[in-house]
Amino acid sequence: AGKRNFNIECGNDGTGIVDVQIYDGTNTQKIDSVGTIPTGSFSLITVTVTGTTLKIYINGVLDKTGTITATLAGGDNQDKFAVGNNSAPSIGAKAIIDDCAVFNRLLTVTEISNLYQGFPGGGAILALM
């Protein structure tokens, strides 16, 4: 089996959709946002996972709730953590990543909203160009 991955991709296909992919070493599960990220401005993308529930927030607002069937358990067969990196240069959106944060606990809806409101100009972390 291959290495386990948890990917958050934004706008890779030109649609502005947030695409969360989970690969458990055998199977890939994909959960796409309903909404899209606007081009030319910063957006805050937040993904939370608790148990088998995955939630995608765009600019502090819940956009999609999905059920994870792939296993995210740790182990020795993990890929390295990377931000804005892909081994295939032809894959990826033209974007600027400003701030990135990884939390060791589940953020509340209020905390996610406050993160979005707290960024200068109401902007946030990712700008699609």
C-alpha positions as CSV (number, residue, x, y, z in Angstrom):
1,A,0.0,0.0,0.0
2,G,1.1,3.6,-0.6
3,K,1.7,6.4,1.8
4,R,-1.4,8.0,3.5
5,N,-2.2,11.5,2.3
6,F,-4.6,14.3,3.3
7,N,-4.7,17.0,0.6
8,I,-6.6,20.2,0.5
9,E,-6.5,21.6,-3.1
10,C,-8.0,24.9,-4.1
11,G,-8.9,25.8,-7.7
12,N,-6.7,23.2,-9.3
13,D,-9.2,22.5,-12.0
14,G,-9.9,26.2,-12.7
15,T,-13.4,26.1,-11.0
16,G,-12.4,27.5,-7.6
17,I,-13.7,24.5,-5.8
18,V,-12.0,23.3,-2.6
19,D,-11.1,19.7,-3.1
20,V,-10.2,17.6,0.0
21,Q,-8.7,14.2,-0.8
22,I,-7.9,11.5,1.6
23,Y,-5.8,8.5,0.6
24,D,-5.5,5.8,3.2
25,G,-2.8,3.8,1.5
26,T,-5.3,1.9,-0.6
27,N,-8.3,4.0,-1.5
28,T,-8.8,7.7,-2.3
29,Q,-11.8,9.6,-1.1
30,K,-12.7,13.0,-2.4
31,I,-15.0,15.6,-0.9
32,D,-15.6,18.8,-2.9
33,S,-16.9,22.1,-1.7
34,V,-20.3,23.4,-2.9
35,G,-19.1,27.0,-3.1
36,T,-16.0,28.3,-4.9
37,I,-13.1,30.6,-4.0
38,P,-13.3,33.9,-5.8
39,T,-10.3,34.8,-7.9
40,G,-8.2,37.9,-7.3
41,S,-8.8,38.1,-3.5
42,F,-7.8,36.3,-0.4
43,S,-10.0,33.6,1.1
44,L,-9.9,31.6,4.3
45,I,-10.1,27.8,3.7
46,T,-10.7,25.8,6.9
47,V,-11.1,22.0,7.0
48,T,-12.0,20.2,10.2
49,V,-12.1,16.5,10.9
50,T,-13.7,14.9,14.0
51,G,-14.4,11.2,13.9
52,T,-15.7,10.4,10.5
53,T,-17.1,13.9,9.9
54,L,-15.2,16.3,7.6
55,K,-16.3,20.0,7.3
56,I,-15.1,22.5,4.7
57,Y,-15.5,26.2,5.6
58,I,-15.0,29.0,3.1
59,N,-14.4,32.5,4.5
60,G,-15.6,31.4,7.9
61,V,-18.9,29.9,6.7
62,L,-19.7,26.2,6.7
63,D,-19.9,25.1,3.0
64,K,-19.9,21.3,3.1
65,T,-20.1,18.4,5.5
66,G,-19.0,15.0,4.4
67,T,-18.5,11.6,5.9
68,I,-15.0,10.1,5.7
69,T,-14.7,6.4,5.0
70,A,-10.9,6.4,4.5
71,T,-8.7,5.9,7.6
72,L,-6.7,8.9,8.8
73,A,-4.9,7.0,11.6
74,G,-1.2,7.7,12.1
75,G,1.6,5.3,11.5
76,D,5.0,5.0,10.0
77,N,3.7,5.2,6.4
78,Q,2.8,8.9,6.3
79,D,3.8,11.5,3.7
80,K,5.6,14.6,4.9
81,F,3.6,17.7,5.7
82,A,3.8,20.2,2.9
83,V,2.0,23.5,2.1
84,G,1.8,24.7,-1.5
85,N,3.8,21.8,-2.8
86,N,3.1,19.1,-5.4
87,S,5.6,16.7,-7.0
88,A,3.9,17.2,-10.4
89,P,4.6,20.8,-11.5
90,S,1.7,20.8,-13.9
91,I,-0.8,20.3,-11.1
92,G,-1.9,23.2,-9.0
93,A,-3.5,26.6,-9.0
94,K,-1.8,29.9,-9.4
95,A,-2.2,31.2,-5.9
96,I,-0.5,33.1,-3.1
97,I,-0.5,31.4,0.3
98,D,-0.2,34.1,3.0
99,D,-0.7,32.5,6.4
100,C,-1.1,28.8,7.2
101,A,-2.0,27.2,10.6
102,V,-2.5,23.7,11.7
103,F,-4.2,23.1,15.1
104,N,-4.0,20.1,17.3
105,R,-7.6,20.4,18.3
106,L,-11.0,20.9,16.7
107,L,-11.8,24.6,16.2
108,T,-15.3,25.7,17.0
109,V,-17.5,27.5,14.5
110,T,-17.0,30.7,16.4
111,E,-13.2,30.4,16.3
112,I,-13.3,29.7,12.6
113,S,-15.5,32.8,12.0
114,N,-13.2,34.9,14.3
115,L,-10.2,33.8,12.3
116,Y,-11.8,35.0,9.1
117,Q,-12.9,38.3,10.7
118,G,-9.5,38.8,12.3
119,F,-7.5,39.0,9.1
120,P,-6.8,42.5,7.8
121,G,-9.5,43.6,5.4
122,G,-11.5,40.6,6.2
123,G,-9.3,38.7,3.8
124,A,-7.6,35.5,4.7
125,I,-5.1,32.9,3.7
126,L,-5.3,31.9,0.1
127,A,-5.6,34.1,-3.0
128,L,-6.3,32.5,-6.4
129,M,-4.9,34.5,-9.2
